[in-house]
Amino acid sequence: MHRHLVKSALVAGAALAVLSACGTGSGERPSEARGTEVAVPAPPEKKPVKGLPGMPPVLDPEDVYAADRPDKLSPVVKDFPSRVYVPNTESDTVTVIDPKTYEVTETIRVGRQPQHVVPSWDLKTLWVNNNRGHTLTPIDPKTGRAGKDVEVHDPYNLYFTPNGRYAVVMASLDRELVFRDPQTMKVKKTVPVSCYGVNHADFSLDGRYFIVSCEFSGELLKVDTEKMEVVGHQRLPFEGAMPQDVKVSPDGKRFYIADMMAHGMWVLDGDTFTEPTLMPTGKGCHGLYVSRDSREMYVTNRGEGTISVFDFTQGRLTKKWKLPDGGSPDMGGVSADGKVLWLSGRYDGEVYAVDTRTGIQLARIPVGSGPHGLAVYPQPGRYSLGHTGIFR
């Protein structure tokens, strides 16, 4: 009898334990009683970036392009008509296209050999770089009217320091970086360089330095923005290298340099400025353009009429789009809403409009001879660093 009572008690105790554990059938554990909250660790606080003195603050330390989201237009440009400005190097003109209708609305006569159309730091002016005419032609993007030419020697390309203090003229044949007043274009400092063909650049996340490509000697420069001095110089590890466009990654940790002879992008650690590695993309790798969500970069392969799509997070190429009937995709930009990639067809006297979601060609528009650094304007961003539109 005693043994039977003990067994019954054990069974009852086990049953109570099971019922206690099961509760109401919700599966709650004792440590997760109803009405309590599980503590969620707070996301790590983003350390603010100590930027170049006078530079607008970095909005997101993990995304230098945070101000470039779809249709996020500055109050300065929100009323400007949307247009595509195409400099025709052999026609000495700028073709103006309405991106909604794909029709040419105007042809503006400018100086000799216009190379790029460059938005000013304050977003109020478009500067046409008349390389062999040794002038800059200002265009008012609000009215579309061209102003009086400003004398500037050898303006192959044009950039602006992140604080808006200086314009930086890439004097390719003069072998100089010329720091000028961004309004009057008067010379403030001339920096001779040892390489040939300085042409494209981009700035670090904090704006304190920028990387410059030297097309004709296959070299790279690192320039201290505030001191206006070259602080680094290296030759690319490829015989016959011809570096072109330069873009910094969203997190600012890497620079990508297109190389039309190495047929790919060089991946460079800008801070250490050590030897970069090559990522093949396609024949004649030339222009680099970041998507509005900062996830991808469109890479033009001018020598084969294709566009490679690079994924920043994955660190690899994910797609390749081919232009129907071929072409020579060169320089350009992304529409304000991020849906269309506009590119000049350097050797075909035409402009391509490409759907950024599918890679399908939307339009192929005849322009002048030798179209080069076209600008899509306006675009999102607080200020411009130059070229065909590098916005922060």
Residue, then its C-alpha position, 0 to 999 in steps of 0.5 A: m500500500h505504501r509503495h502504491l501511494v508513493k507511485s501515485a504521488l509521483v505520477a500526480g507530481a509529474a502531471l502537475a509539472v507538465l501542466s505548469a510547464c505548458g501553462t495555457g498552451s502558448g509555449e511560453r517559458p518561465s523566463e518569458a512570462r506573459g506581459t514581460e518584454v525581451a530586451v533588444p540590444a540597441p543598434p551600434e551608434k554610428k560614429p560621426v565623420k570628421g569631414l573637411p573643414g567647411m564641408p556639409p556634414v556627412l548624412d550617413p557614415e555608411d553611405v556617402y550617397a545618402a543624399d542622392r535618393p530618388d527625386k530628393l531634389s534640393p530646393v535650389v533645383k526643384d523647379f528646373p526643367s529636367r533635361v539631358y545635356v550632351p557635349n559633342t566634342e567634334s561638333d562644338t555644340v551641346t545637344v539638349i534632350d527632353p528625357k520625357t519625350y526623348e526629343v532634342t529641344e535645342t542645340i547650343r553652340v559652344g567653344r572648341q572640343p567640349q568634353h563634359v557638362v559639369p554641375s557647379w558646387d552650388l547647383k546653380t550653373l552647368w559648366v561646359n568644358n571647352n577643352r581646346g577652346h580654353t574656355l568654360t561656357p556657363i549654362d543656366p539650367k533654369t532657362g537653358r540659356a548659355g552665358k558669356d564664356v570664361e577663359v580657363h586654359d585646358p579645361y578637360n574636366l572640372y571638379f569642386t572641393p566638398n566645402g565648395r571653396y575651390a573648383v579644380v580644373m583637370a588640365s590634362l595636357d598642361r599636366e596640372l591640377v588648377f585650384r580656382d575660385p568656383q564663381t569667377m574661375k580665377v586661379k588660386k593655386t596651380v599644382p604641377v603633376s608628374c603624370y600624363g592626362v589627369n582627367h577623372a577623380d572622386f573624393s573620400l567619405d570625409g572629403r579630406y583627399f581625392i583620387v585622380s586617374c592619369e589616362f596617358s601614363g597609367e598612373l593614380l594620384k592621391v591629393d590632400t584637399e585642404k593642403m592642395e598637394v599631391v601626397g601619393h603617386q603610383r603606377l598601375p600594375f598593367e602594361g598600357a593601362m588607361p584609367q578613366d572614371v573614378k567612384v568611391s564605394p558607398d561606405g567610403k572604403r574603396f575606390y573603383i577606377a575604370d580602365m579601358m585598356a585593362h578592360g575592367m575596374w581597379v579596386l583601391d583602398g584609398d586610405t592606405f593607397t596600396e596596389p589595387t586589384l583588377m576586376p574584369t568587366g568588359k572591353g573598354c571599361h569607361g564610365l561608373y554610375v551609382s544607383r539611387d539606392s546605393r546598392e549597384m554601380y553601372v559600368t560602361n564597356r565602351g569597346e563592346g557596347t555593354i553595361s556591367v552591373f556591380d553589386f556593392t554588398q556582394g562585391r561582384l558583377t551580377k549582370k551584363w546588358k548589351l545594347p541592341d545593334g551595338g554602340s559605344p557607351d561612354m559617360g552619362g548619369v542616372s535620372a532623378d527617379g533612378k529609373v533610367l541610365w543615360l549614356s553618350g555613344r562616343y563613336d556613334g553620334e548618339v545617346y542611349a536611354v537604358d532601363t535600370r531595372t531590366g537593362i532594356q534600351l528605351a531610346r537611341i537618340p541621334v546627336g552631334s559628333g563625338p558625344h562625351g560627358l553628358a549631364v542629366y540635370p537636375q539630380p538629387g543631392r545637396y551639392s555637386l563635386g563636379h564631373t557629369g554629376i557626383f552629388r553628396 
